[in-house]
Amino acid sequence: MSKNISNFFNFQNKNSKIGDFQDLEHIDGVAISSVSAGLYEMKRDDVVLFYFRDGANYASVYTQSKIVSENIKWNLKIKNRKIKALLINTRNANAFTGSKGFRSLKNIAEVLSAKLTAKQKIDEEKPNKIKTNEILFSSTGTIGEIFPEEKILSCINTLIDKIKYTQNKYIWTKAAMGILTTDLKPKMSMEECKIGKEDIKIYGIAKGSGMIYPNMATTLGFIFTDANLSSTILRKLLQKNISTTFNAITCDGDTSTNDMITIFSTSKAQNPEIKNINDSKLSDFNEKLHSVLLNLAKRVVMDGEGASKFISIEVLNAAKETDAKKIAFSIANSPLVKTAVSGEDPNWGRIIMAIGKSNVKLNLNKISIFLGDINVIENGELNVKYNENEALEYMKEKKIKIIVNLNIGNKNFKAYTMDLTKKYIDINADYRS
């Protein structure tokens, strides 16, 4: 076991709450490898391969930024319903690198497909040729730097040699750590469920710490299941669950060029065929998928750059869900609200400010605001029972809950964010060093 992983498990044992860390084990149809391509000065795993030797159905959602990375351009060109591999690199975003960055992916895909085809000939009785358009790419890191094609090519042989067809918690942890940038912790989640009478696994890993604000999915996230589900069903499930999970978080209000969430289905489970997203046999899977996505999304926020507190903002009883969402994110993205939380100051006037700048139509006489269970504003006025000392004590908590009740409808939305600390500035001032 590497020193980094040993340290991680020691850290978890000493400091984590029971149940905070989930052990991902084996899932049929998935093979994993992670190595160092020397992308960082300090040697660490920085390239990760997920290999599906029998293929995997998949669906993705991507950033809506008008400037997207070359790997997203590559992925959008793939029309296959099944893919054979996902290659992830960190340290370099391959964004704003133009045709040269795209050609690098083509060159890497050609080498990787040939090497994986050769491995199939060794490992399989009935090998298949792996094509370049059966490979997805994901990149994260600095925007605008020349993509390190040669370094990645130089590690392909080792990457393939280290493929593990049987996983355990150490292999999953290595993979989860291999995709990190400024993250302090790997992010993993798992659930088990049933489709019909068949037992199903859902595993997920993610990375994200800064440049986190939804305009689709706000980070890199990869979900794996052994369920037998078509790409069409996977796409509908992902679209259904993304708005209240990865699209409900913000760290700093900035949307990346590289955001992507992808779900892969190996179809190894013998569950009944699902043709309709509303099939009752899919309800347990849908619920557990949402749980995995939300767990990962929250872990991104809790590991936000410089974060010391986790903040949830719940807007209740709005006229429209879009109104509730606007207000929730207006509060979540306010530097003044976030610094007040960091300073443990119950400055509710900043919450009022953030509600007002959302440009949502309001009835001021009906607004109520809570800090946790403390009723600060009642019917548009300071609650006569409000006690500042109680609020000051509450703001010392590590998890802060802000509730805004508009009392003009029945639509709700919940957003998640972190506080803004001096450490955030320090991290991003020295990001490239």
Phi, psi and omega in degrees: 000136181291158179301318181300316181290321176302315178298322180297313181292324175297317178300314181300316182297325184276326193239344186275149173285152178302130179090354181289325182252129182252133179274109174277133182245226186270143172225124185299138174093357180246133172236146189228143173212142176217136183216173172261128172259008181073029181284339176250153177298316175275122185298128179201158174298130182221001174228130183232136179241129167251124185240128179245093189292336174259009181084160178218134167292152184204163173208145182228153164236144187233166175305149174258011175302146178284348173244114183239156180291162181292331179293325177291320175301318178298311183298323181292338178280343182280125183250358179296146175279339178237146174233165184249338184205153172232123178248126182241133171235150174249182179076329182227125185279345187049043178242140185061038178249355172064207186296331179294318178296323178291318178298325177300317178296320179299316180295317179294319179298321180295317179292314182297318180296320179294317181292320178291324176298316178298322178293322177299321180297331178277318189270335190246145174289324179237078183291150175242148174285128178267126185263158180296330180275017171248016181240128173259152177238148172219133182229151177208147181141212184285135178277138171092353178275149179302132184291133185280064184305311186296320179296319180291318177300323184292343182258359185299314181302313179296320179302315181288322178299330185265007179302129178249117180280338176246125184258162169215183186297330181289320178294316178296320179295319176301317179295315181295326178282332181289346180257004184281154170242264178273000177304147175263337184225144170291154182238117182224150178207152179210152172213155172238146183206189177229143164242112192066234178258001185271132176286135184232142174251143173229115179245150178211145170229157180208164169222152178160135181210321176225172187055051186241106172200134189289132165213031182155284190219341168063031176174192167253130179216138183227122183247136182233134177219151175268005179297148175269090182227139181288162176298325179297314179294318179300317180297317180294321178295317181295314179297325180293325189257352187286329187293328182259009179236267181291337176270012178243015182239154173207138173253312186223004177084005182251134180261130183283163173278351193239005186304132174201139171236126182230138175245135182240137177238120181277346178062024179281337177284148183263045180283158177301148178296136179248121181250345185229131181300336181268005178301128183299334179293346183265354189297318180294317178299315180300316180297316182287327175298316177300320180297316179297313180299314181293320177302312179296317180300317179295323178295326175299314180295314182297336178258017180302151185303116178079004187294137172240345181220145176259129185239128170249137179239115182246121178252122187245150169056046173276164178290324180224151178297324178298325177294315179300319180293317179301314182292317180301315181282333174298320176288313185297328183264002180284117176301328181290320176295315184293323177287327176298317177297318178300319179277004178058041181251117179283057184279081186292343176299329178289328175293317176303314179303313184293325175297315183295321184283354179289344181065023175273138178293129186232160165245101187300331183285355182247355185285133171235144180229135179236141164253104190063237178265003183272117180279104183274308181246133179228120180053044174079007180226158176299126180299128183298338181266001182297132180240112183301323181294322176298317180296318178301319180293319180297322183292351175282347180294156178279336177243119184249133180244124175248125180240127176241117178253114183277334176057038178231005181192207180223020182257140185230159171204143181237126178243159183229138179208189181227170176280169181247117184241170176298331181296328177301317179295316180300315181298314186277341173289332182245023189305316186278352179258000000 
